[in-house]
Each structure stands twice: as structure tokens, then as C-alpha cells.
Amino acid sequence: MDLLEKFARVEIRADTRITEADRVFCQKHQQAYQAALALFRQLLTLWRDGEEQQRLALRDPEDSNAAWSQYLTSKKFPALGTVQIRGHIAALHRTFIESVTTYLNATYHLTIDADMVEEGLIPSKENDQEEDNNTGDPSDLLLQYEDIIELVLSWFNGRSFS
């Protein structure tokens, strides 16, 4: 194997360009983010199932405007429904990005803009057919901290955080 082949096999990942402390922080937040996504996606599935059960139970063929959601709404608590759950799932991506960028900004005295990271990693709503059609999960997106780190490092022209 000649020298050029050896260089071609070298793989530089964002995960190898950060400190162990950075990796531990990012992995903890990755785990919490993924657990929250799983939880709210399950909640969305259960909620949709509950709505369907209510529609079937309270369906009135003679009155298409018959109320079917009276047992799913509350007068004491904020509205909860598919729209709110989907909105929360979408917000989890932003929360994860903000956690990582805030950490990097504080640790390395940077000014990484979470909005720019979000624009680089999350498809815009205009292009997301599922959002417009209200079908399926609000997003099958699962961010990885390595993608956030890689994007941010791409702005550094080959330099590292340190």
C-alpha cells in the first residue's frame, strides 16, 4: 500500500476533533434528545389512536358536526392535540441544537448562531410535504450531534474549536 492509499483511507470525523469532555456532554444531550423524541412520537401515536376511538364511539351519521372530542379536551389545562404534540416534536430539534451550540459558545468563547445551524440541518417547512398534509410524524428527522459539530467545523476553514 503506497502513501496515497494510506491517506485516502484516513477518515476524519467530527467526533474525533472534539475533546472527551465535549463528547461526553454531546452524548448525554444526544441520549436525552432521542429519548424525548421517542416519547413524544409514542404520545402522538397514542393520541391519534385515542382521537379515532372517540370519533368512532361518538359518531352520529345524521349530524356531521357532532362533537367527538369532549372527553379529550380540558377546561383546566392548555389545549393538547395533534398540532401541539407535532409542534413540540419539531421544537425538540431546535432545543438540541441550542444545547450543543450554547455549550460550544460558552466552552470555546465562540458566537455560533443556532439559527444558522438549524437552517443547515433541518429542512425548511415549505419543502416538508408531511407538515403541509398533516400526515405521518411531523418529522422523521433525527439529528446527530456529530452532524452539528461537523457543520460548525465546516465554517472554521479547517481549524478546530481550540
N, C-alpha and C positions, 0 to 999 in steps of 0.2 A: 504494500500500500504506500503510495507516494504521499508527499506532504500535502498536496492539494486535496487529495481524497480525505485525508485526516481533517483538514479544515472544513471540508464540505459536511462532514459528519458531526461537527460541533453544533450543538443546539443550545442557544441562549434563551432561556425562558425568563419571564418577569420574576417568577418565584425565586430564581437563583440570584437576582440582582437586588434583593432586599435583605435586611438583617433578620436574624432569628426572632427578635422582638417584634419586628414588623409582621413577620409571617404568623407568629402566634396571635397577634391582635387580629389580623385579617382572617385567619382560620376560625377564630371564635365568632367573629361577626358573620362570616360565611355560614357557619353552622346555625346561628340564631336566625338569620335571614331565611335560610332554606326551611327551617322548622316552622317559621311563621307563614311562609308561602304554602307549605303543605297543609297547615291548619286551616288557613282561610280558603284554600281551594276545596278542602273537605267540607267546610262550612257552606260554601257556595253550592256544592252538590247536594248537601242535606237540605238547604233552604229551597232549592229548586224542586226537590222531591216533595217537601212539605207544601209548597205552593200548588203543585199538581194534585196532591191528595185533597187539599182544601177545595180546589176547583171541581174535582170530581164529586166530592161529598156535598157541596152546596150548589151544584149546577142546577139551574132552572131553565129547561128548554123553552119555556114560554116567556121568560124575562132575561134577555141577553145582558141587561145591566145589573143583574142581581149581584149583591155584594158577596164575595167569596173569601175575602181576606180579613174579616173581622177578628178572627182568632190569631192572626199573625201580626196585628198592629197593637200598639200600646199608646195609651193616653199619657202615661207617666214617663216614658223613655223616648229618646230620639228615634226617628224612623230607622228601621232596619229592613233591608231588602236586597234584592239582587244588585241594584245600582250601587248601593253603599258598599256592599261586600266587594264588588268588582273594583270600585274606586279605591278601596283600601289595599287590595292586591296590587294595583298599579302604583300606589304610593309607597309600598314596601321597597320597590326598586330604587326609588329616589332616596329613601331613608338609608338603604345600604350604601349607595354611592356617597351620600353626605357623611356617613360614618367613616368610610375609608379616606375620603378627601380631607375631612376635618382632622383626622389623625395625622395624615401626611403633612398637612399645613402646619399643625402645632409641633410636630416632631422635627421637621426639617426647615421651619420658618419659610414656608412657601405660600403662594397665593393661587392655589389650584381652584378653578371655578367649577363647582359641582354641576352647574348648568351645561357647561361645555362637555363634561364627561357624560352627562345624561344624553345630550344630543348625539354624541359619538357612539353610544351603546344601545340606546333604546329607540326602536323605530317610531317615526312620527305617527300621530293618531290619524292623519289624513291618509296614510298608506295602510292602516290596520283595518282590514275588512271586518274582522271579528268584532272590533269595538263598534263599528257602524251598524252591524247587523244584530248586535246583542245575542250572538250565538256562541256557544262554547265558552271556554275560560276567557277572561278578559285578556289574558296574555299567557302564552306558554313560555314566555321568557324566563330564563333562569340565568342571572348574572353570576359570573365568577370573579372573585377578587383579582385573579391573575389578569383578567381582561381589563379591569380598571387600571391596575398597575402598568400593564403593557401600553395602554392608551396614553396615560400620563407620561410614561418614559419616552414615548414616541415624540413628545413635544420638547424633549430635552436635548435633541440632536446628539444622541449617543452618550450623554452624561448620565450619571446615576444620581440618586437623591443626595447622597453625601457629597 
